[in-house]
Amino acid sequence: MAESQGFVIQNTMDEIIDGLYVGSSMAETDKDKLKSCGITHILTVASHYQPTYPEDFVYKSISIDDLPEENII
């Protein structure tokens, strides 16, 4: 578990329905775990993000800041 700017960042992901996972940006860095879960596509909702394994997974990135005033609509 890493700590950055007062936030605890865990390298975990949870399966929310069969085959659909949600996790932190740190979870995206564990290629073996992603492959073992059968993950082929990664959706990232974050600002200033670069895919870690662009040759191994299909990425879709939505650039948005994690701030209360961010307009997500």
Rosetta silent file (secondary structure, phi, psi, omega in degrees, C-alpha in Angstrom):
SEQUENCE: MAESQGFVIQNTMDEIIDGLYVGSSMAETDKDKLKSCGITHILTVASHYQPTYPEDFVYKSISIDDLPEENII
SCORE:     score description
SCORE:     0.000 S_00000001
   1 L     0.000  129.077 -179.821    0.000    0.000    0.000 S_00000001
   2 E  -106.996  156.080  176.319    1.433    3.380   -1.015 S_00000001
   3 E  -122.695  132.198 -177.905    0.640    6.809    0.350 S_00000001
   4 E  -140.757  121.371  176.973    0.573    9.893   -1.859 S_00000001
   5 L    51.149   41.172  177.195   -0.497   13.417   -0.853 S_00000001
   6 L    84.396   -2.196  179.499   -2.461   12.117    2.131 S_00000001
   7 E  -105.463  142.077  173.949   -4.276    9.409    0.167 S_00000001
   8 E   -92.026  125.040 -178.616   -3.748    5.681    0.612 S_00000001
   9 E  -109.924  118.175 -178.604   -3.371    3.985   -2.765 S_00000001
  10 L  -104.748  147.165  178.505   -4.062    0.267   -2.828 S_00000001
  11 L   -92.939   58.013 -177.513   -3.110   -2.168   -5.554 S_00000001
  12 L  -127.042  158.592  171.532   -6.528   -3.846   -5.484 S_00000001
  13 E  -144.910  152.328 -177.658   -9.473   -4.340   -7.760 S_00000001
  14 E  -123.572  138.348  175.299  -12.918   -5.759   -7.128 S_00000001
  15 E   -82.884  114.864 -175.731  -15.168   -7.716   -9.462 S_00000001
  16 E   -91.773  -31.440  165.981  -18.482   -5.850   -9.331 S_00000001
  17 E  -143.275  168.026 -176.055  -20.320   -8.127  -11.771 S_00000001
  18 L   -51.706  114.595  177.260  -19.118  -11.160  -13.686 S_00000001
  19 L    83.616    0.704  179.670  -16.116  -10.021  -15.745 S_00000001
  20 E  -119.629  120.642 -176.177  -16.295   -6.320  -14.781 S_00000001
  21 E  -115.654  152.817  171.278  -13.736   -4.967  -12.342 S_00000001
  22 E  -128.691  138.238 -178.283  -13.173   -1.606  -10.700 S_00000001
  23 E  -160.858  177.027 -179.267   -9.833   -0.655   -9.199 S_00000001
  24 L   -81.832  172.122  176.207   -7.276    2.001   -8.508 S_00000001
  25 L   -64.076  -28.140  176.946   -4.617    3.271  -10.867 S_00000001
  26 L   -68.064  -33.625  178.731   -2.160    1.083   -8.961 S_00000001
  27 H   -62.646  -31.771 -179.353   -4.191   -2.021   -9.843 S_00000001
  28 H   -67.976  -15.454 -178.350   -3.619   -1.205  -13.521 S_00000001
  29 H   -88.134   -6.074 -178.451    0.129   -1.672  -13.018 S_00000001
  30 L   -97.680   82.761 -174.878   -0.161   -5.379  -12.081 S_00000001
  31 H   -58.393  -41.464 -179.479   -0.099   -6.985  -15.525 S_00000001
  32 H   -61.050  -42.981  178.876   -0.065  -10.559  -14.194 S_00000001
  33 H   -64.770  -44.044  179.118   -3.179   -9.923  -12.081 S_00000001
  34 H   -59.508  -46.899  179.791   -4.974   -8.236  -14.990 S_00000001
  35 H   -64.202  -41.315 -178.171   -4.169  -11.146  -17.307 S_00000001
  36 H   -67.099  -24.139  177.327   -5.165  -13.762  -14.712 S_00000001
  37 L   -88.523   -1.717  178.970   -8.573  -12.065  -14.358 S_00000001
  38 L    77.509   21.159 -179.241   -9.079  -12.160  -18.128 S_00000001
  39 L   -75.409  131.335  178.731   -9.006   -8.383  -18.503 S_00000001
  40 L  -120.636  -24.066 -177.201   -8.547   -7.211  -22.101 S_00000001
  41 E  -128.007  142.264 -179.225   -9.841   -3.611  -21.958 S_00000001
  42 E  -129.526  124.304  174.157   -9.143   -0.845  -19.435 S_00000001
  43 E  -102.381  123.861  179.225  -11.218    2.310  -18.961 S_00000001
  44 E  -116.800  128.815  176.507   -9.386    5.050  -17.115 S_00000001
  45 E  -116.878   95.060 -175.126  -11.114    8.139  -15.750 S_00000001
  46 L  -166.934  162.236  175.760   -8.266   10.423  -14.629 S_00000001
  47 L   -98.418  150.901  175.421   -6.251   13.404  -15.743 S_00000001
  48 L    55.786   50.703 -176.017   -2.695   13.220  -17.082 S_00000001
  49 L  -110.757  136.229  173.737   -2.758    9.445  -17.500 S_00000001
  50 L  -120.599  126.877  178.722   -0.523    7.321  -19.706 S_00000001
  51 L   -56.997  140.152 -178.414   -1.376    3.626  -20.224 S_00000001
  52 L   -79.850  -38.303 -176.177    1.150    1.290  -18.622 S_00000001
  53 L  -129.422   65.725 -175.255    0.824   -1.619  -21.089 S_00000001
  54 L   -63.603  -20.936  178.925   -0.534   -0.227  -24.387 S_00000001
  55 L   -83.048  -16.994 -173.213    0.663   -3.297  -26.326 S_00000001
  56 L  -105.351  -20.648 -176.404   -1.139   -5.728  -24.005 S_00000001
  57 L  -137.843  156.011  173.584   -4.549   -4.121  -23.369 S_00000001
  58 E   -90.692  125.913 -176.774   -7.070   -1.921  -25.175 S_00000001
  59 E  -111.758  144.631  166.268   -7.365    1.411  -23.365 S_00000001
  60 E  -129.881  124.577 -178.926  -10.006    4.124  -23.302 S_00000001
  61 E  -117.907  132.883  174.066   -9.071    7.194  -21.279 S_00000001
  62 E  -114.220  114.829 -176.739  -11.386    9.971  -20.149 S_00000001
  63 L   -82.521  112.506 -179.354   -9.392   12.963  -18.942 S_00000001
  64 L  -152.822  142.504  178.153  -11.070   14.419  -15.868 S_00000001
  65 L   -84.078  146.084  178.092   -9.818   15.789  -12.553 S_00000001
  66 L   -87.339   71.167 -177.382  -10.862   14.160   -9.273 S_00000001
  67 L  -134.385  146.329 -179.273  -12.277   17.382   -7.844 S_00000001
  68 L   -58.401  -31.779 -176.875  -15.755   18.286   -6.509 S_00000001
  69 L   -85.514   -1.124 -179.652  -16.109   21.158   -8.970 S_00000001
  70 L   -67.923  130.408  178.187  -15.328   18.988  -12.024 S_00000001
  71 L   -86.857  110.227 -177.268  -18.250   18.878  -14.484 S_00000001
  72 L   -99.412    3.656 -179.312  -18.677   15.213  -15.440 S_00000001
  73 L   -94.624    0.000    0.000  -21.822   15.627  -17.513 S_00000001
